[in-house]
Amino acid sequence: MEEGMTEDDVLYFQRRAGAELELAQRATKPEVVAAHHRLAEAYLDRIASVEPARQVEHA
């Protein structure tokens, strides 16, 4: 797992990504939709960066 990243951190990033995707769906301006998608992607990227380490820990 990424240095200093806890399971709580991963859960936080998952919740934030979901919230950003919901906000993107509700937004009406293309630039706002894009901004929410970029934020969701950033949160998901953080999760993806630790997934290989998490799988090894749970093996």
Number of C-alpha atoms within 10 A of each C-alpha: 17 13 6 6 12 12 10 9 13 19 12 14 19 17 14 17 23 15 15 21 19 15 17 22 13 11 14 10 9 9 11 15 18 13 14 20 19 16 17 23 15 15 20 17 14 16 22 13 12 16 15 12 12 15 10 9 9 6 5
